[in-house]
Amino acid sequence: AKKSGIEDIEDFLINLPNIGEQSIETITENAIRMNSNCPNPRTKFIFERLIYHLHTFAKEVNLKTDEWKAGIDFITKSGQMCSDVRQENILLSDVLGLSALVDGLSNAKPKGCTECSILGPFHTEDSEEVNASSLCSIPEDNNLTITGKIKDINGTPISGAKIDIWETDKDGLYDVQKIDRSGPDCRGIIFSDNEGNYKVKGLVPVAYSVPSDGPVGNLMKVLQRHSFRPAHIHFKIEAKGYQTLVTALYIEGDPFIKSDAVFGVKNSLVVKLEKNGDLSGNKSSNTENLWKLSFDFVLAENNAH
């Protein structure tokens, strides 16, 4: 008993709730009752509902032992695929739509504010400030001017907002996915100016596949789904007195815009690229391969609901 962290097993057993006869009809109630001594109300509530819905699911589909075992094996293999740069279990949550659902529940913004979108697994804490510079280390890859304004719900500019931006390279890989990564690339931090304006150069984003060589990839094949995310750029925006905004902008016309593998796309976050834009906003014949993305982010005040 001491190996379980229980000093006095007799006293512990006395305080446990009694459970009744075990049957298909009573097992759910018994499992919930067994957890009723949990001192944390939120934890107790979560596991009560988890057990209820888990058991209801098993009954609804008449889950068989071989199917249950296949599920356990899947979870085991998914855990074995995890590493410092890859989280297969988060990917599973992503492709089932759970990540996007939890993100929406946790980060809902007032009407008129920019909507949230999932953070994803590739945000890092080592991004560097790149004001008036570029996100990508290869100069010719910076073919997109990203510009706009940070403001509140009333249109008041927000100065000094910290804007953390990250995206893949032209091959659809984030820097942290590369074995030879020597530092941050295709990512950076900028700040809005006194008028709330921001501007930086980056790469026209490309669609890419989420990791598909593991259990989650196999699951998607079984379900006849593709593993692609539409072209997008991630943003995390922080400003004093305002709620942090984690979102992404998705490129109009991308073939995967209506079937994002992880359900991150929202209509309000779909943007159209303008051709021939440069950092000064000029258009000329020698900027045929340059593009411009303009978007104003609207932040919610800390006390807004």
N, C-alpha and C positions, 0 to 999 in steps of 0.2 A: 504493500500500500504506500509505503514511504517513497518508493520509486515514482509514484504518480503524483507526489507532492501532497499526499494526505497523511497527516500525522496520526489522527485518531479515527480509524476506519469505522469503528462501532458508532461513534458519535455522528460521523458523516452519514452513515447509512440510516440512522434514525431520522435525520432531517431530509432525507430524499423523499420525494412524493411516491406513493404507491401506484403501480400500474396494474391494469386489469388483465384479463385473458387476452392472449395474442391471437388476432385473426385479421383477415383482410379488412374487416369492418372497424377494428379497434386500433390497429397499428399506428395510424396517423395521430390519433388522440393521445396514445401512449407516448409516442416519440416527442410530441409537443410538451406533454406534462413533465417528462423527464428533464427538460431544460428549464422548468419554471422557477428554479432557484437562482437563475442568473441574476446578479445584482445590477447589471447595466440594463436599464429599460429599453434602450434603442437596440442593443445586441439581442436581447430577449425577443423583441418584436420582430426583428429581421429574421431570426432563425425560426420563429413560429410560422411566419408566412412562407419562408423558404421550404420548410418541411411540408406544409400544407400543399403548396403548389407543385412541389416535386412529386409527392405521393399522388396528387390528382392527375398529373401528367402520366405517371406510370399506369394508373388505372384506365385513363382515357385511351391510351394507345395499346393497352393490354401487353405491356412490356415483357418480353421473353428473356430467359436467362442468358441466351447467347447474345442477344442484343444489348443487354446490360453489360455483359463482359466486353463486348466490342466497344462500348462507350468508355469503360474503365481503361481499356488498352489505349484508346485514343487519347484520353487525358494524360496517361503515363507517357506516351510518346511525345505529346505536345510539351510536357514539362522537360523532357530530355533534350528537346530542340532549343531550349532557352539558353541564352548566353548574355554577356555584358552588352552586346549590340543587337541582340535579337530576342524578342519576347513573343514566343508563339502563342501563349495564352491570351495576351492582349490582342494579337491578330485574330484569334478565334472570336473574341468578344467583338472585334471590329466587323468581321464578315457576317456575324449574326445580327448586326444592327444594335447590339447592346451598348457599345461605346458611345455611339451617336445619341442614343436615347438618354443615357445617364448624363452626357454632356448637356443636352437640351434641358433636362430637369434641373441640373445643378447651376446652369449659367444662363437661364432665361433672361432676356433683356426687355425693358419697357418698349412699347410700340414706338417706332420712329428711330430706335437705336440700331446700330449694326448688329446683326445676328452672329451668334457664336458658331464655330465649327470645330471639329475634333482636333486636339493638339497633335495627335500622332506620336509615334515612338522615336522620332528623329530630332526633337528639339534638344539643344545642348546648352550648357551654362558657360561655354568658353567663347561665345561670339564676341567679336571686337567691334569697336565703334568705327564706322566707315562713312561718316558724314562727308558729303561732296565727293565721294569716291564710288567704288563698285563692290558688288557682292562677290563676284567671281574672280579668282586669281588669274585666269587666262583672259587678257584684255579683249580679244575678239569675241569672247563669249558674252560679253556685256552688251547685248543688242536690244535691250528693253529699258526704257525710262519709266520708272514707277513714281508717280506723283499724285498729290492730292492734298487734302486738309484734314486735320483732326479737330473736331468740334463737339459741342454738347447738343442736347436735344433742341435748344433754342437757337442754334446756329452760331453760338459764341465760340470763337477760335480758342483752342487749348494749346498754349505754348509749353515747350519743354517736355512734351510727351515722349516717353521712351518707346521706340518702335523696333522690336526684335523681328527680323525677317529671315526666313530660310526656305530653300528650295533645292531640287535635285540639279545635277549637272545635265548637259545635253544628252547624256546616255541614260538618264532616268535613275541615277544613283545619288543618294545623299553621301556627303563626305564621310560620315561615320560608318558607312557600309564598305569603305575601302580599307584594305589591309595596310596600305602604305600611307594612311592619313598622317600628316605632319602638323595639322592645325586646321582651324575652321576655314571652310571654303563654300561658296554659294550660300553664304549666310553673313549677317552683320547687324549692327545696331545703329540706328540713326535717331535724331531728336527733331521734333517739330520746332519751327522758328517762332518768333514773336507773334506772327499772324496765323499760327497753327499749320503752316504749310510744311510739307515734307517732300523730299526728292532724292532719288538714288538710282543708280544703274544696276541692272541685273540681267538675267537670262530669260528669254521667252520660254516659259515652262513647257515641259513635254509630259505626255501621259506615260505612266510606267506601271509595271506589274508589282503587286505586293509579293513578298516571298511565297513561292508556290512549290518549293521542293520538299515540303514537310507535310505533317498530318493535315494541316488546314488546307493546303493546296490540293491534297488528295480528296478532301471533303468537297471542295468546290467543284472538282471534276465529277464526282459522284452526283452532285446536285445540278450538273450541267450549267455551271456559272463560269464567267471569266474572272480573272484575277486583277484586272486593270483599274487604276485610278485615273480620272481625267486630269489634264494638265492644271496645276494650281500652284499658288505661292502662299506660304504660311505667314501669319502675323500674330505677334503678341504685343499688345499695346498697354502701357501703364502710365498713369498720370495721377498726381496727388489730388485727392478728393473725388476720384472716379473709380468705378469698377474696372478691374483688369479685363481686357477683351482678348480672347484667344479665338482667332478666326482664320479663314483662308479665302482667297479669291480664285474662282474657277473660270477658265477661258471659254467663252461662247464658241460654239461650233465644234468642240471636241467630240469625237465619236462616242466617248464613254460618259458624257455628261449626264445621261439619263439612266445609267446603270453602274454608277460608282460602286466598286466592290465593297466599300466600307460605309456607304450611305452618308457621306459628309456634305454633299452638295445641297445648297438651298438656293432657291430662285433669286433671292435678293443678293446673293454673293457671286452670281454669274456676270462676268464683265466682258466687254468687247475691246479688242486691241485696235488701236489706231495706227495706221502705217506712217512711216517717215517721221517719227518723233525723235528728238534728241534732247539732251539735258537742258537746252535753252528753250525748247518748245518750238523751234523753227522747223520748217519743212523745206527740203531742197532735193534736187535730183541726185545728189551724192549720198543720200541716206536711204536708199532703196531697201536695205536689209535691216533697218532700224524700226523699232516699234515703240509705242507709248501706251501705258496703262494708267488711267486716271480714276481715282476712287477716293471719296471722302468718307472717313470713318466717324461715326457718331457714338460717343461714349455716354454711358449712364452714370449719373452721380451715385455716390456710395449709398445714399439713403433711398434711392429710387427702386421701385418694385414693378 
